[in-house]
Amino acid sequence: MSRRISAPSSEAELAAQLVREGLRVRRWSNGPHAVYGVHDHPYGKVLVVASGSITFTLQRSRQVKRLEAGDRLEVAPRTPHSAVVGSAGVVCLEAHQPTSP
């Protein structure tokens, strides 16, 4: 699922919103056109773009999601996906979703 959290906000405001949701946030960034090959994770992931852009492809559904500042993407556990960073690079805030007992 992807959606815009709000009008593009500051990185600190976006991080604070995730913390209010009870998520532990980490920041990462990449330069222009970095490529992440197809992979998955054993946990659910929440990504929020703080600046720049990144395009995710969800392999099973063949959905392509272009994310820009203020956009959020939630990726379910074991969902194969790949990504390509946009021409201006990207700064993302990432959190793992809590697992159900």
C-alpha positions as CSV (number, residue, x, y, z in Angstrom):
1,M,0.0,0.0,0.0
2,S,1.3,3.5,-0.8
3,R,-0.1,6.8,0.1
4,R,1.0,10.4,0.8
5,I,1.4,11.0,4.5
6,S,0.9,14.8,4.1
7,A,2.1,17.6,2.1
8,P,5.9,17.3,1.9
9,S,7.0,17.9,5.5
10,S,10.4,18.2,7.1
11,E,12.3,15.0,7.7
12,A,12.0,15.6,11.5
13,E,8.2,16.0,11.1
14,L,7.9,12.8,9.1
15,A,10.1,10.9,11.6
16,A,8.0,12.2,14.5
17,Q,4.8,10.9,12.8
18,L,6.2,7.4,12.5
19,V,7.4,7.5,16.1
20,R,3.9,8.5,17.2
21,E,2.7,5.3,15.5
22,G,5.1,3.3,17.8
23,L,7.6,2.6,15.1
24,R,11.4,2.7,15.5
25,V,12.8,4.8,12.6
26,R,16.1,4.6,10.8
27,R,17.3,6.9,8.1
28,W,19.1,5.9,4.9
29,S,20.0,7.5,1.6
30,N,21.4,6.7,-1.8
31,G,22.7,8.7,-4.7
32,P,21.1,9.1,-8.1
33,H,20.1,5.9,-10.0
34,A,21.1,3.4,-7.3
35,V,19.5,0.0,-8.0
36,Y,18.2,-2.5,-5.5
37,G,17.7,-5.9,-7.2
38,V,14.7,-8.1,-6.4
39,H,14.7,-9.1,-2.7
40,D,12.3,-9.6,0.2
41,H,12.4,-9.3,4.0
42,P,11.0,-11.5,6.8
43,Y,9.4,-8.5,8.3
44,G,6.9,-5.9,7.1
45,K,8.5,-2.6,6.2
46,V,7.3,1.0,6.3
47,L,9.1,3.5,4.1
48,V,8.6,7.2,3.9
49,V,10.5,9.4,1.4
50,A,11.9,12.5,3.1
51,S,13.5,13.9,0.0
52,G,14.2,12.9,-3.6
53,S,12.4,9.9,-5.2
54,I,12.5,6.2,-5.5
55,T,10.5,3.8,-7.6
56,F,9.5,0.4,-6.2
57,T,8.3,-2.6,-8.3
58,L,6.3,-5.2,-6.4
59,Q,7.0,-8.4,-8.4
60,R,4.0,-10.5,-7.7
61,S,1.4,-7.8,-8.5
62,R,3.6,-6.1,-11.1
63,Q,2.7,-2.8,-9.4
64,V,5.1,0.1,-9.9
65,K,5.1,2.8,-7.2
66,R,7.0,6.0,-7.7
67,L,7.5,7.7,-4.3
68,E,8.4,11.3,-3.7
69,A,8.8,13.5,-0.6
70,G,5.9,12.8,1.8
71,D,5.0,9.4,0.2
72,R,4.7,6.3,2.3
73,L,4.9,2.6,1.2
74,E,4.1,-0.4,3.3
75,V,5.6,-3.7,2.1
76,A,4.3,-6.9,3.7
77,P,6.7,-9.6,4.8
78,R,8.1,-11.8,2.1
79,T,7.0,-9.5,-0.7
80,P,9.5,-9.6,-3.5
81,H,10.4,-6.1,-4.6
82,S,13.0,-4.1,-6.4
83,A,13.8,-0.3,-6.4
84,V,15.5,2.4,-8.5
85,V,16.5,5.7,-7.0
86,G,15.5,8.8,-8.9
87,S,17.8,11.3,-10.6
88,A,18.2,13.5,-7.5
89,G,18.9,10.7,-5.0
90,V,16.7,9.8,-2.1
91,V,16.5,10.1,1.7
92,C,14.2,7.5,3.3
93,L,12.9,6.9,6.7
94,E,12.3,3.2,7.4
95,A,10.7,1.2,10.1
96,H,10.0,-2.5,10.6
97,Q,6.3,-3.3,11.3
98,P,5.7,-5.1,14.5
99,T,5.0,-8.8,14.0
100,S,1.8,-10.4,15.3
101,P,2.2,-12.8,18.2
